[in-house]
């Protein structure tokens, strides 16, 4: 968990929460916010995970129909965790994928 500024969180909580639906939104409306940028990074990681995992499954015929539902559930669950973390003012990495930094 990271140190964070309560006024930054209060001012940018909505932008941070939106990062899990549209990761680039905080980049446009709250670029100055460490809190929003943290969640923009987490949202981007989630998007990349979803896209690459879906592409991988498409390349593996036969298991695609079996593994797609759990993959989609995992993406939904990670988005929920991220939105909840942003709502609660936490800068906590998503499980499994959240340790990478692509957006500062």
C-alpha positions, 0 to 999 in steps of 0.5 A: 500500500502507498502513502496518499493524500486525503484531499487528492483522494477526495477530489479524484475518487470518481476518476479513480473508480472510472479507471476500471471501466475506461482506464484513460479517463483519469489521464484526461481529467485527473492527470495531476493526481497520484491517486487517480494515476495509480488506479489508471495504471491498475485499470490499464493492467486489467485491460491488458490482462483481459485482452491478452488472455482472450486472445490466447484462448482464441488461439487454443480451440477446444478449451476456449469455450471451457475457459472463457467463462472463468476468465470473464468472471476473473476480469469482472472480479478484478474490476470490482476489487479495483473499484472498491479499492478506489472507492475506499481510498486505497492504493492497493494492487490488484491480485496477481497483475497489480504489481506492474507499473505502466502509467505514472 
